[in-house]
Amino acid sequence: MITFALQDDQDRVESVIINQIQSLLPTPPSHALAAERQARILALLQTQRAVRVDDLCTSLGVSPATARRDLGELSAQGRIRKVHGGAIPLAGHLAEPLFADKAMDASAAKLAIAKAARAMIEPNDCIYLDGGSTVLALAELLTDAQPLTVVTNSLRVAMALASAGPRLILVGGDLRKLSQTFVGPLTQPLIEQLHVDKTFMGTLGLSMEAGMTTTDPAEAFTKRLVMQRAAQVVLLADSTKFGKVAFAQVGPWKQIDTLITDAGLSREDERRIAKLGVTVIKTGTRTRKEK
């Protein structure tokens, strides 16, 4: 009995100490809590076609009024579409296809873009090749390019250049199987030790408002690191990417020096992009617009 009494006293003391410590901790600001909830809502809409207010109340532990307010703010930001009782993704929000499927889409336009990018590469350049099917098309044009140094986080690019061509440096990290790229914080130690003349980037989504976006935050993290280490950022994106917004922010237009795209880019969009200080190169090939 004495042992049990002592244990009860100890438990009560520990409970009081924990409560006192928790009372001293800063309460997260409401906007931070809202941002966290809204990020979870966006993540849910990446995996399902709709979210209901009632379900959000349960999963987020909030009232219906708070859930509706979060949906309203996301809708006002142009990131979701509100419907009766919940929300659905915007038509332009993307689910990422398999790499092989991406490589088959708009293949003629991607090859033309890759050829235009190839013309920008000079002897003795040190370049970075991002993941993506259009960047892979560029890599396949470099098998006889020397002297040249290529840094990449793309397993597909590394395989294309493994047997012949330029000096190759492969950035390691967590392998993201969907994009066949090494991504995340483990890529940081090597990337931060490098400076490249040009980085050739791909993107899943591209819009005037959101800039470059992708579906995976770890991939976005590595893309941002690379752009910070480049003297010139060249974005390779066929016109089907325009107006699309994916989950994770990669970077705004001001981080892009040159955009290489196809003839499907409208003149109005071209003018708007040029006003942001981006050089626009359009190939003669037109991409078939997705329905």
BELSULDA-V934015 format. One record per residue. N is the residue number from 1. OMEGA is omega in degrees with one decimal (999 if undefined). Layout:
# BELSULDA-V934015
n->N omega->OMEGA
n->N omega->OMEGA
This chain:
# BELSULDA-V934015
n->1 omega->-179.9
n->2 omega->179.8
n->3 omega->179.3
n->4 omega->-179.4
n->5 omega->178.8
n->6 omega->179.7
n->7 omega->178.3
n->8 omega->178.7
n->9 omega->180.0
n->10 omega->179.5
n->11 omega->179.9
n->12 omega->179.2
n->13 omega->179.4
n->14 omega->179.5
n->15 omega->178.7
n->16 omega->-179.3
n->17 omega->-179.5
n->18 omega->179.5
n->19 omega->179.7
n->20 omega->178.3
n->21 omega->-179.7
n->22 omega->179.9
n->23 omega->180.0
n->24 omega->-179.1
n->25 omega->179.2
n->26 omega->176.0
n->27 omega->-179.8
n->28 omega->178.6
n->29 omega->-175.1
n->30 omega->-178.4
n->31 omega->177.6
n->32 omega->177.5
n->33 omega->179.3
n->34 omega->179.6
n->35 omega->178.8
n->36 omega->178.9
n->37 omega->-177.0
n->38 omega->175.3
n->39 omega->177.9
n->40 omega->177.2
n->41 omega->178.5
n->42 omega->178.2
n->43 omega->177.4
n->44 omega->-177.8
n->45 omega->172.4
n->46 omega->-174.5
n->47 omega->178.8
n->48 omega->-170.6
n->49 omega->-178.7
n->50 omega->170.8
n->51 omega->179.6
n->52 omega->-179.9
n->53 omega->-179.1
n->54 omega->-179.8
n->55 omega->177.9
n->56 omega->177.7
n->57 omega->-179.5
n->58 omega->-174.3
n->59 omega->-178.7
n->60 omega->-178.7
n->61 omega->-177.8
n->62 omega->177.9
n->63 omega->176.1
n->64 omega->-180.0
n->65 omega->179.3
n->66 omega->179.0
n->67 omega->179.9
n->68 omega->178.0
n->69 omega->177.0
n->70 omega->178.4
n->71 omega->178.6
n->72 omega->179.7
n->73 omega->178.0
n->74 omega->177.7
n->75 omega->179.5
n->76 omega->177.7
n->77 omega->-179.2
n->78 omega->-175.1
n->79 omega->176.7
n->80 omega->174.5
n->81 omega->178.0
n->82 omega->173.4
n->83 omega->-178.3
n->84 omega->176.3
n->85 omega->-178.7
n->86 omega->-177.6
n->87 omega->175.7
n->88 omega->177.1
n->89 omega->170.8
n->90 omega->179.3
n->91 omega->-177.8
n->92 omega->-179.7
n->93 omega->-166.5
n->94 omega->161.9
n->95 omega->-170.9
n->96 omega->177.1
n->97 omega->174.4
n->98 omega->-176.6
n->99 omega->-178.9
n->100 omega->178.8
n->101 omega->178.2
n->102 omega->-177.5
n->103 omega->-178.5
n->104 omega->-177.7
n->105 omega->174.7
n->106 omega->-173.4
n->107 omega->179.7
n->108 omega->178.6
n->109 omega->-179.6
n->110 omega->178.1
n->111 omega->178.1
n->112 omega->177.0
n->113 omega->179.6
n->114 omega->179.3
n->115 omega->177.0
n->116 omega->177.4
n->117 omega->179.1
n->118 omega->-179.4
n->119 omega->180.0
n->120 omega->-174.8
n->121 omega->-177.1
n->122 omega->176.5
n->123 omega->179.2
n->124 omega->173.9
n->125 omega->167.0
n->126 omega->-173.6
n->127 omega->173.9
n->128 omega->176.0
n->129 omega->179.8
n->130 omega->172.9
n->131 omega->177.8
n->132 omega->-174.1
n->133 omega->178.7
n->134 omega->176.5
n->135 omega->175.5
n->136 omega->176.9
n->137 omega->175.3
n->138 omega->-179.6
n->139 omega->-178.5
n->140 omega->175.8
n->141 omega->-174.5
n->142 omega->-175.2
n->143 omega->176.7
n->144 omega->-175.5
n->145 omega->175.3
n->146 omega->-6.6
n->147 omega->-177.0
n->148 omega->173.7
n->149 omega->179.0
n->150 omega->172.2
n->151 omega->-178.9
n->152 omega->170.8
n->153 omega->-175.9
n->154 omega->177.1
n->155 omega->179.2
n->156 omega->178.0
n->157 omega->179.9
n->158 omega->178.8
n->159 omega->-179.5
n->160 omega->-175.0
n->161 omega->-173.9
n->162 omega->-173.5
n->163 omega->-176.6
n->164 omega->175.6
n->165 omega->-171.6
n->166 omega->170.2
n->167 omega->-172.9
n->168 omega->174.5
n->169 omega->-177.1
n->170 omega->177.8
n->171 omega->179.8
n->172 omega->179.7
n->173 omega->175.1
n->174 omega->-179.6
n->175 omega->174.4
n->176 omega->-169.8
n->177 omega->-176.7
n->178 omega->-179.5
n->179 omega->-179.3
n->180 omega->179.3
n->181 omega->173.8
n->182 omega->-170.6
n->183 omega->172.5
n->184 omega->-174.8
n->185 omega->179.9
n->186 omega->176.3
n->187 omega->-171.0
n->188 omega->-175.5
n->189 omega->-179.6
n->190 omega->-177.0
n->191 omega->-178.2
n->192 omega->177.3
n->193 omega->-172.4
n->194 omega->169.0
n->195 omega->-179.2
n->196 omega->179.5
n->197 omega->-178.5
n->198 omega->170.6
n->199 omega->-179.7
n->200 omega->-172.0
n->201 omega->167.7
n->202 omega->177.4
n->203 omega->176.8
n->204 omega->177.8
n->205 omega->-179.8
n->206 omega->179.4
n->207 omega->179.5
n->208 omega->-175.3
n->209 omega->-172.2
n->210 omega->-176.0
n->211 omega->-178.8
n->212 omega->178.9
n->213 omega->175.7
n->214 omega->-175.0
n->215 omega->-170.8
n->216 omega->-179.2
n->217 omega->179.7
n->218 omega->176.8
n->219 omega->177.0
n->220 omega->178.9
n->221 omega->-178.6
n->222 omega->177.4
n->223 omega->179.4
n->224 omega->178.7
n->225 omega->-176.3
n->226 omega->-177.6
n->227 omega->178.5
n->228 omega->-176.1
n->229 omega->-175.1
n->230 omega->173.6
n->231 omega->-179.3
n->232 omega->178.8
n->233 omega->-179.8
n->234 omega->-179.6
n->235 omega->176.8
n->236 omega->-175.5
n->237 omega->175.1
n->238 omega->-169.2
n->239 omega->176.3
n->240 omega->-179.8
n->241 omega->-173.5
n->242 omega->-179.3
n->243 omega->179.8
n->244 omega->179.0
n->245 omega->176.1
n->246 omega->-168.3
n->247 omega->-168.8
n->248 omega->179.0
n->249 omega->175.7
n->250 omega->-179.7
n->251 omega->179.1
n->252 omega->-179.4
n->253 omega->-176.1
n->254 omega->178.1
n->255 omega->-178.7
n->256 omega->175.8
n->257 omega->-176.2
n->258 omega->172.8
n->259 omega->172.9
n->260 omega->-177.1
n->261 omega->-177.7
n->262 omega->-174.6
n->263 omega->178.4
n->264 omega->176.5
n->265 omega->-177.4
n->266 omega->178.5
n->267 omega->179.3
n->268 omega->177.9
n->269 omega->178.6
n->270 omega->178.9
n->271 omega->-179.7
n->272 omega->179.9
n->273 omega->180.0
n->274 omega->178.8
n->275 omega->178.5
n->276 omega->178.4
n->277 omega->-179.5
n->278 omega->173.3
n->279 omega->-177.5
n->280 omega->175.0
n->281 omega->179.6
n->282 omega->175.3
n->283 omega->-177.9
n->284 omega->-177.3
n->285 omega->179.3
n->286 omega->176.8
n->287 omega->173.7
n->288 omega->-178.5
n->289 omega->177.4
n->290 omega->178.5
n->291 omega->999
